[in-house]
Amino acid sequence: MNTDTEDLVLKFVEGDHAAFAELVRRFEKKVYGVAYRMMGNHLDADDVTQEAFIRIYKNRKSIKSASFFSCLLMKIATNYAIDLIRKKKNRFVAIDDESTASQALKAQLIDKSLGPDESIENTELMGHIREAVESLPPRQRMAIILHDIEGYSKVEIADIMECPQATVRSNLHIARIKVKKWLIKNKP
């Protein structure tokens, strides 16, 4: 975390609203990205993102250091996402299809250097991988998204999930096996 962000966090803890607005601007895309990958749709991802910032604002006095801010924010967002997933466990959660996905998301899924056939195959594969990840239990889903997609270390994930690193490694291992089995079983 750079010193500018550290200064913003310190001002935010002291009650500076402008500092909070700037922190929201800097972190909202990252929080939204994790929320979208966990929830599988834009509406719930927006809800998780908004709730994460509301909760961190309410609990700003518990921020012990500037470096703790990012971890606490992700912990709040992922825990709230897990709560929503559990509440919706018996309900169908809509997954945005390719026709409603944003152009930015499509661009991330398709490598422009590929030919039309390869692009279609790549898009289909990304859709299958997304479905496989969404089929995982919440904590395994969180571990694989935070590590393999968002690039967090196992140490950071253990802190976010409030569990030992061994649990993170176990969740990652099991999640990868389940994704692989799901992809083999649901091969197009």
C-alpha positions in Angstrom: 0.0 0.0 0.0 1.5 3.4 -1.0 1.9 6.2 1.4 -0.8 8.3 -0.2 -3.3 5.5 0.5 -2.0 5.1 4.0 -2.6 8.8 4.6 -6.1 8.5 3.2 -6.8 5.6 5.6 -5.6 7.5 8.6 -7.7 10.5 7.6 -10.7 8.2 7.0 -10.3 6.6 10.5 -10.4 10.2 11.9 -13.7 10.9 10.1 -12.6 12.6 6.9 -15.5 12.1 4.4 -13.4 13.1 1.4 -10.7 10.5 2.3 -13.4 7.9 2.5 -14.8 8.9 -0.9 -11.3 8.6 -2.4 -10.8 5.1 -0.8 -14.1 4.0 -2.3 -13.0 5.2 -5.7 -9.7 3.4 -5.4 -11.0 0.1 -4.0 -14.6 -0.3 -5.5 -13.5 -2.1 -8.7 -11.4 -4.7 -6.8 -14.3 -5.3 -4.3 -16.8 -5.5 -7.1 -14.6 -7.9 -9.1 -14.4 -10.3 -6.2 -18.1 -9.9 -5.4 -19.1 -10.6 -9.0 -17.0 -13.7 -9.2 -18.5 -15.0 -6.0 -22.1 -14.0 -6.7 -22.3 -14.6 -10.4 -24.4 -11.6 -11.2 -24.2 -7.8 -11.3 -27.1 -7.1 -9.0 -25.8 -9.1 -6.1 -22.2 -7.9 -6.7 -23.4 -4.3 -6.5 -25.2 -5.2 -3.2 -22.1 -6.8 -1.8 -19.9 -3.9 -2.8 -22.2 -1.3 -1.4 -22.6 -3.2 1.9 -18.9 -3.7 2.3 -18.2 0.0 2.2 -21.2 0.8 4.5 -19.9 -1.7 7.0 -16.3 -0.6 6.9 -17.4 3.0 7.3 -19.4 2.0 10.4 -16.4 0.1 11.8 -13.7 2.5 10.8 -12.6 2.9 14.5 -11.6 -0.8 14.5 -9.0 -0.2 11.7 -5.7 -0.6 13.5 -3.3 0.3 10.7 -3.4 1.5 7.1 -2.3 -1.8 5.8 -5.1 -3.5 7.6 -7.7 -1.5 5.6 -7.6 -3.5 2.4 -7.7 -6.8 4.2 -10.6 -5.8 6.4 -12.5 -4.5 3.4 -12.1 -7.8 1.5 -13.0 -9.7 4.6 -16.2 -7.8 5.0 -17.1 -8.2 1.3 -16.4 -11.9 1.2 -18.2 -12.6 4.4 -21.3 -10.7 3.3 -21.2 -12.5 -0.1 -21.1 -15.9 1.7 -24.0 -14.8 3.8 -26.0 -13.9 0.7 -25.0 -17.2 -1.0 -26.2 -19.2 2.1 -29.5 -17.2 2.1 -30.1 -18.0 -1.5 -28.9 -21.6 -1.3 -32.3 -23.0 -2.1 -33.1 -20.4 -4.7 -31.8 -20.2 -8.2 -29.2 -17.5 -8.7 -29.1 -16.0 -12.2 -25.8 -16.0 -14.0 -25.4 -13.2 -16.4 -25.1 -14.7 -19.8 -22.9 -13.5 -22.6 -25.6 -11.3 -24.1 -25.9 -9.2 -20.9 -22.3 -9.3 -19.9 -20.4 -6.0 -20.2 -18.1 -5.4 -23.1 -15.2 -5.1 -20.6 -16.0 -8.6 -19.3 -16.2 -10.0 -22.8 -12.9 -8.4 -23.6 -11.3 -10.1 -20.6 -12.7 -13.5 -21.6 -11.7 -13.4 -25.3 -8.1 -12.9 -26.5 -8.3 -10.6 -29.6 -5.4 -12.4 -31.3 -7.4 -15.6 -31.6 -9.4 -16.5 -34.7 -13.2 -16.7 -34.6 -13.3 -20.4 -33.8 -10.8 -20.1 -31.0 -12.6 -17.1 -29.6 -15.9 -19.0 -29.5 -14.2 -22.0 -27.8 -12.4 -19.7 -25.3 -15.7 -17.9 -24.4 -17.4 -21.3 -24.0 -14.6 -22.6 -21.8 -14.7 -19.4 -19.6 -18.4 -19.9 -19.2 -17.9 -23.5 -18.1 -15.2 -22.6 -15.7 -17.4 -19.8 -14.2 -20.2 -22.4 -13.8 -17.8 -24.9 -12.2 -16.6 -22.3 -9.7 -20.1 -21.2 -8.9 -21.0 -24.8 -8.1 -18.5 -24.8 -5.2 -19.4 -24.3 -1.5 -18.9 -20.7 -0.5 -15.6 -21.0 1.4 -14.0 -23.1 -1.4 -15.4 -20.6 -4.0 -13.9 -17.7 -2.0 -10.5 -19.4 -1.7 -10.2 -20.1 -5.4 -11.4 -16.7 -6.5 -9.2 -14.8 -4.1 -6.1 -16.9 -4.9 -6.4 -18.0 -8.5 -8.3 -15.0 -10.0 -7.5 -12.1 -7.7 -3.9 -13.1 -6.9 -4.0 -12.9 -3.1 -1.4 -14.9 -1.2 -2.4 -17.8 1.0 -1.3 -15.7 4.0 -3.7 -12.8 3.0 -6.5 -15.2 2.3 -6.1 -16.9 5.7 -6.4 -13.4 7.2 -9.5 -12.6 5.2 -11.1 -15.9 5.9 -10.0 -15.9 9.5 -8.6 -19.4 9.3 -5.2 -21.1 9.3 -3.1 -21.2 6.1 -3.5 -25.0 6.1 -7.3 -24.5 5.8 -6.8 -22.2 2.8 -4.5 -24.7 1.1 -7.0 -27.4 1.8 -9.9 -25.3 0.4 -7.9 -24.5 -2.7 -6.8 -28.1 -3.3 -10.4 -29.4 -2.9 -11.9 -26.6 -5.0 -9.4 -27.2 -7.9 -10.2 -30.9 -7.8 -14.0 -30.2 -7.8 -13.7 -27.7 -10.7 -11.6 -30.2 -12.7 -14.2 -33.0 -12.0 -17.1 -30.7 -12.9 -15.4 -29.7 -16.2 -14.8 -33.3 -17.1 -18.3 -34.4 -16.2 -20.0 -31.4 -18.0 -17.7 -31.5 -21.0 -19.6 -30.0 -24.1 
